[in-house]
């Protein structure tokens, strides 16, 4: 994607619909550490569902090749922010976005950006495993075929994706069986294999282990850490211990759709800037 020289653009709005931001609600300024050359960067990002504002003035940069965790109580906007990165919110009729969100310097909400092409570069894994009613092989090959990448080395690409998703050893020899016959943890790793098969640059994960047992969760966590050696991973989790274990950076969203703090994970969990963040991490609310 080409570089965007203009620092700020207006997204899907007209002057008469753009409200004046209520700075009185920003009494506690967000503590956000700077990131050099972020692969993803939000600037004053607001997201609405109808008249309800889900995100308020989010500004943060996500570094390349690492794990960034988004944590916070239910309804704080962390999943909304995740879906904003690859424009999944476009699929919700009442959703609208104001502000800017850049991927490699290009505003993803510019009119010349194709959301489908964007999602080829920024893949997504959802909370509930959602394999297609197809064979294991066809699940992984699906994105490759849709994108015209099903050339002579399709078998190799499918095997590589399954291997990267730590699933190949468990399903080799049964790739023709239905993906729906796998266990929950295996289905989620199949979905991860499907997401990485077309070789995206960023992988978004929305609570990928929340519906899994501890053993399957451990496998997903190990996989996330391995994937971060090649990809940029952004993960939403309600499990603060999980965020502390696997992430390099952590963003804390609290009530009202606000980003309160974003820093190195060790800093967030050991010496946060805001009392509210410490209260949330120590279980005083949330």
C-alpha positions as CSV (number, residue, x, y, z in Angstrom):
1,X,0.0,0.0,0.0
2,X,1.4,3.4,-0.9
3,X,2.4,6.0,1.7
4,X,0.0,8.7,2.7
5,X,1.7,12.0,3.0
6,X,-1.2,13.8,4.6
7,X,-1.0,13.4,8.4
8,X,-4.7,13.5,9.1
9,X,-7.8,12.8,7.0
10,X,-11.6,12.9,7.6
11,X,-13.4,9.6,7.2
12,X,-17.0,9.2,6.0
13,X,-18.2,12.5,7.5
14,X,-19.4,15.9,6.6
15,X,-18.8,19.1,8.5
16,X,-22.3,19.3,9.7
17,X,-22.2,15.8,11.3
18,X,-18.9,16.2,13.0
19,X,-19.6,16.9,16.7
20,X,-17.4,19.0,18.9
21,X,-15.4,16.6,21.1
22,X,-16.2,16.9,24.8
23,X,-12.8,17.4,26.3
24,X,-14.3,17.6,29.8
25,X,-14.6,13.8,29.6
26,X,-10.8,13.5,29.2
27,X,-10.0,14.5,32.8
28,X,-7.6,11.6,33.1
29,X,-5.3,11.7,30.1
30,X,-4.3,8.4,28.6
31,X,-0.7,7.4,29.2
32,X,0.4,6.1,25.8
33,X,4.0,5.3,25.0
34,X,5.3,6.2,21.6
35,X,6.2,3.5,19.1
36,X,8.8,4.1,16.4
37,X,7.5,3.2,12.9
38,X,4.3,1.6,13.9
39,X,2.7,-0.9,11.4
40,X,-0.7,0.2,12.6
41,X,-1.5,3.6,14.0
42,X,-4.8,5.1,15.2
43,X,-5.2,8.9,15.5
44,X,-8.2,10.3,17.3
45,X,-10.3,7.3,16.3
46,X,-14.0,7.4,17.3
47,X,-16.4,4.6,16.5
48,X,-20.2,4.8,16.8
49,X,-23.0,2.2,16.6
50,X,-25.9,4.4,15.7
51,X,-26.0,7.1,18.4
52,X,-23.9,5.1,20.9
53,X,-20.2,5.9,20.9
54,X,-18.1,2.8,21.4
55,X,-14.6,4.3,21.1
56,X,-13.5,7.8,22.1
57,X,-10.4,9.5,20.6
58,X,-8.2,6.4,20.5
59,X,-4.6,7.2,19.6
60,X,-1.9,4.5,19.7
61,X,0.7,2.9,17.5
62,X,1.2,-0.9,17.2
63,X,4.8,-2.1,16.6
64,X,5.7,-4.7,14.0
65,X,6.4,-8.4,14.7
66,X,5.3,-8.8,18.3
67,X,2.2,-9.4,20.3
68,X,0.0,-6.4,21.4
69,X,-2.7,-7.3,23.9
70,X,-5.9,-5.3,24.3
71,X,-7.4,-5.8,27.8
72,X,-10.3,-4.3,29.7
73,X,-13.8,-5.1,31.1
74,X,-16.7,-6.2,28.9
75,X,-18.1,-3.4,26.7
76,X,-15.0,-1.1,26.9
77,X,-14.4,-1.1,23.1
78,X,-11.4,-3.4,22.7
79,X,-13.1,-5.7,20.2
80,X,-14.5,-2.7,18.4
81,X,-11.0,-1.3,18.0
82,X,-9.7,-4.7,16.8
83,X,-12.4,-4.8,14.1
84,X,-11.7,-1.3,13.1
85,X,-8.2,-2.2,12.0
86,X,-9.3,-4.3,9.0
87,X,-12.7,-2.6,8.6
88,X,-14.8,-5.5,9.8
89,X,-17.1,-2.9,11.3
90,X,-18.0,-2.0,7.8
91,X,-20.2,-5.1,7.9
92,X,-22.4,-3.5,10.6
93,X,-24.9,-1.1,9.0
94,X,-25.1,1.3,11.9
95,X,-21.4,1.5,12.5
96,X,-19.5,4.7,11.5
97,X,-15.9,5.8,12.0
98,X,-14.3,9.2,12.6
99,X,-10.7,9.9,12.8
100,X,-7.8,8.0,11.2
101,X,-6.4,4.5,11.2
102,X,-3.2,3.9,9.3
103,X,-1.7,0.6,8.1
104,X,1.9,1.1,6.9
105,X,1.3,4.9,6.5
106,X,-2.0,4.5,4.5
107,X,-5.3,5.5,6.0
108,X,-7.4,2.3,5.7
109,X,-10.6,4.4,5.6
110,X,-9.5,6.4,2.5
111,X,-12.0,6.0,-0.3
112,X,-9.4,4.2,-2.6
113,X,-8.8,1.4,-0.1
114,X,-10.6,-1.9,-0.9
115,X,-11.6,-3.5,2.4
116,X,-11.4,-7.0,0.9
117,X,-7.8,-6.4,-0.3
118,X,-7.0,-4.9,3.2
119,X,-8.3,-8.1,4.9
120,X,-5.9,-10.1,2.8
121,X,-3.1,-8.3,4.5
122,X,-4.7,-8.2,7.9
123,X,-6.3,-11.6,8.8
124,X,-8.6,-12.3,11.7
125,X,-9.4,-15.2,14.0
126,X,-12.6,-15.0,16.0
127,X,-13.6,-15.9,19.5
128,X,-15.6,-19.0,18.5
129,X,-13.9,-21.5,16.1
130,X,-15.7,-21.2,12.8
131,X,-14.3,-23.8,10.4
132,X,-16.2,-24.2,7.1
133,X,-18.2,-27.4,6.5
134,X,-15.4,-28.6,4.3
135,X,-12.4,-30.9,4.6
136,X,-9.4,-29.8,6.7
137,X,-7.4,-29.4,3.5
138,X,-10.1,-27.2,1.8
139,X,-10.5,-25.1,4.9
140,X,-6.8,-24.1,4.8
141,X,-6.8,-23.8,1.0
142,X,-9.9,-21.7,0.8
143,X,-8.2,-18.3,1.1
144,X,-5.5,-19.3,-1.3
145,X,-8.0,-20.3,-3.9
146,X,-10.1,-17.1,-3.5
147,X,-6.9,-15.0,-3.9
148,X,-5.7,-16.9,-6.9
149,X,-2.7,-18.4,-5.0
150,X,-3.7,-22.0,-5.7
151,X,-0.8,-22.6,-8.1
152,X,1.3,-25.8,-8.3
153,X,2.5,-25.6,-4.7
154,X,-0.9,-25.5,-3.1
155,X,-0.2,-28.7,-1.2
156,X,3.0,-27.3,0.2
157,X,1.3,-24.0,1.3
158,X,-1.5,-26.0,3.1
159,X,1.0,-28.2,4.9
160,X,3.1,-25.2,5.8
161,X,0.1,-23.3,7.3
162,X,-0.9,-26.4,9.3
163,X,2.6,-26.8,10.5
164,X,2.8,-23.1,11.6
165,X,-0.5,-23.5,13.4
166,X,0.9,-26.5,15.3
167,X,-1.8,-28.8,13.9
168,X,-0.1,-30.8,11.1
169,X,1.2,-33.6,13.3
170,X,-2.3,-34.2,14.7
171,X,-4.2,-34.2,11.4
172,X,-1.6,-35.5,8.8
173,X,-3.1,-38.4,7.0
174,X,-6.7,-37.2,7.5
175,X,-6.8,-33.9,5.6
176,X,-9.8,-35.1,3.7
177,X,-11.9,-35.4,6.8
178,X,-14.3,-32.6,7.8
179,X,-12.9,-29.7,9.9
180,X,-16.0,-29.9,11.9
181,X,-14.9,-33.3,13.3
182,X,-11.9,-31.7,15.1
183,X,-12.0,-30.8,18.8
184,X,-12.6,-27.2,19.8
185,X,-8.9,-26.4,20.2
186,X,-8.0,-28.1,17.0
187,X,-10.8,-26.2,15.2
188,X,-9.3,-22.9,16.5
189,X,-5.9,-23.9,15.3
190,X,-7.4,-24.8,11.9
191,X,-8.9,-21.3,11.7
192,X,-5.5,-19.9,12.5
193,X,-4.0,-22.0,9.7
194,X,-6.6,-20.8,7.4
195,X,-5.9,-17.2,8.4
196,X,-2.1,-17.4,7.9
197,X,-2.1,-19.6,4.7
198,X,-2.4,-16.5,2.4
199,X,0.6,-15.0,4.3
200,X,-0.9,-11.8,5.8
201,X,1.2,-9.2,7.5
202,X,-1.0,-8.8,10.6
203,X,-3.2,-11.3,12.5
204,X,-6.0,-10.0,14.6
205,X,-7.3,-12.4,17.3
206,X,-10.5,-11.7,19.3
207,X,-10.3,-13.8,22.4
208,X,-9.2,-16.9,20.5
209,X,-8.9,-19.1,23.6
210,X,-11.9,-18.0,25.7
211,X,-14.0,-21.0,24.7
212,X,-11.2,-23.6,25.1
213,X,-10.0,-25.8,27.9
214,X,-6.7,-25.1,29.7
215,X,-4.7,-27.6,27.6
216,X,-6.0,-26.2,24.3
217,X,-5.5,-22.6,25.7
218,X,-1.9,-23.4,26.4
219,X,-1.3,-24.6,22.9
220,X,-2.9,-21.4,21.5
221,X,-0.7,-19.2,23.7
222,X,2.4,-21.1,22.6
223,X,1.3,-20.7,19.0
224,X,0.7,-16.9,19.4
225,X,4.2,-16.4,20.6
226,X,5.6,-18.4,17.7
227,X,3.6,-16.5,15.2
228,X,4.8,-13.2,16.5
229,X,8.3,-14.1,15.2
230,X,6.9,-13.6,11.7
231,X,3.7,-11.6,12.0
232,X,2.3,-8.7,13.9
233,X,-0.3,-10.1,16.3
234,X,-3.0,-8.0,18.0
235,X,-5.1,-10.0,20.5
236,X,-8.1,-9.2,22.6
237,X,-8.3,-11.1,25.9
238,X,-10.2,-10.9,29.1
239,X,-7.5,-13.1,30.7
240,X,-5.0,-10.7,32.2
241,X,-2.6,-13.5,33.1
242,X,-2.7,-14.5,29.5
243,X,-1.8,-11.0,28.4
244,X,1.0,-10.9,30.9
245,X,2.4,-14.2,29.6
246,X,2.3,-13.7,25.8
247,X,2.3,-10.0,24.9
248,X,5.0,-7.5,24.4
249,X,2.8,-4.4,24.6
250,X,-0.6,-4.0,26.4
251,X,-3.3,-1.5,25.9
252,X,-5.8,-1.0,28.7
253,X,-9.3,0.1,27.7
254,X,-11.7,1.0,30.5
255,X,-15.3,2.2,30.6
256,X,-16.6,4.7,28.1
257,X,-14.5,3.3,25.2
258,X,-11.4,5.1,26.3
259,X,-7.8,3.9,26.0
260,X,-6.4,4.7,29.5
261,X,-2.8,3.3,29.2
262,X,-0.6,1.7,26.5
263,X,2.9,0.6,27.3
264,X,5.3,-2.4,27.5
265,X,3.5,-5.3,29.2
266,X,5.9,-5.5,32.1
267,X,5.3,-1.8,32.8
268,X,1.5,-2.1,32.7
269,X,1.4,-5.0,35.1
270,X,4.2,-4.0,37.4
271,X,4.1,-0.2,37.5
272,X,1.1,1.3,35.7
273,X,0.8,5.1,35.5
274,X,-2.9,5.3,36.4
275,X,-4.5,4.2,39.7
276,X,-7.6,2.9,37.7
277,X,-5.4,0.6,35.7
278,X,-3.8,-0.8,38.8
279,X,-7.3,-1.2,40.4
280,X,-8.4,-3.1,37.3
281,X,-5.4,-5.4,37.1
282,X,-5.6,-6.2,40.8
283,X,-9.3,-7.1,40.5
284,X,-10.8,-4.2,42.4
285,X,-13.3,-3.8,39.5
286,X,-14.0,-5.3,36.1
